[in-house]
Each structure stands twice: as C-alpha cells, then as structure tokens.
Amino acid sequence: MIVIRVSVLEKKQIQKRAEKYHLSISDLARQFLLNGHAWAKEINAFSEPILDRKTLIGLSNNLNQLTRYAHQKKELPVIMELLQKINKIFDP
C-alpha cells in the first residue's frame, strides 16, 4: 500500500478525473504511476464511448489483415473506405 498526501483541491481534481474515466482513484493512480497514462473509456456529451486502447488494437489488427489480403490478392476491397473512416475519427 502506498499513501500520498494531497490538498483538498487536489483530491477533488483527482476524484473528478477518476469519475471522468470511470475508474476508482486507486485504479487511476496505479495506471498513471505504472504507465504514465490511464487507459479507460471516456464518455462524451452524447454518451458515445471514445476510442479506447482495445478498440484501437482491434482497428489495427483489422487494418493489418486487410493489408495482407490486398497484397496477396493484388486488390483493395474496402481498405480505402476504411482508411477514410479512420481519418474522419481522428481528424473531425
């Protein structure tokens, strides 16, 4: 167990951040201390989950599979459409 001291204001800020990411304060602190960042789903104003780590990994795997398919078959079935959708997500 690790105990740290924070001011009342800092505690409120930490609690808000933990709530934002739907994590406990312990989980948030653990992720930040071990990884330098926290991987969690953030919910935007429209209650749509923003891309999290698992989603990005899944997208990457799918894109790699499509790329391998395109190289083997010498055709680009839906890769261009998929890339356009991905670009829209990252560059709204």
N, C-alpha and C positions, 0 to 999 in steps of 0.2 A: 504494500500500500504506500502511495506517495501522497503527502499532504502539502498543499501550497496555500499561501495567503494571498488574497485579493481584496481590493476595496469593495465597498457596497456597489459602486457604479460598475466596476469591472465584473462583479458577479452577475449583475443584471444584463450586461452586454453578452457575457458568456451564455447565460440562460437563453437569451433571445436567439443567439446563433444556434445553439443546440436544438431549440424548438424549430427553427427555420429548416434545419436539415433532418428533423425527426429523429434525433439522437439524444441519448442521455448525456449529461455533462461528462461523465466518465468516458463514454464511447468517443465523444468529440475530442476530448483531451488526449485520449490514447492514440487516436488516428493522427492528430496533429503532431504529437510528440514522436511517434514512430515513423511517420511518413512525410511530415511537413505539410500535409494537406488532409482534408477529410473527403472520403468518397461516400456520398449519400444522395438520395433523391431530394431535389428541391422542388417545391410546388410553386408554380407561378400564379398570377392573379386569376387565371382561368382554370385552375386546378388541374392543369396538364403536367405530368411529370417531365422535367427537363432531363436531357440525356445524362445518364449516369455511366459509371465505368463498365458495368456489364453490358449495357446497350451498345456502347462504343466498341467493346470487344466483339460482340455479335455482328455489328455492321462491318467491322474489319475482316472478320472471318468470311462473311458472305461475299465481300468485295474480292478477297483473295481467291475464293472458289470460282467466282465468275471470271476473274482474270485468267486463271489456269484453264478454264473451259474455252475462253476466247483464243488463247494461244494454241490449244490443241486442235480446235475446230476451224481456226482462222476466220472467226466471225464474232461480231459483238452484239449478242442478242439484246440485252437490256442494260448493258453496262453504262452507256451514255445517259440513259434516262435515270439510272440510279445515281450516277455522279452529279447530275443536275439537282436531284432531290437533296443529296447530301450537301451540296453547295448552298442551297436555299436555307437549310437548317443552320449552317454555320455563318452565313452572310445574309441575314434577313433583309 
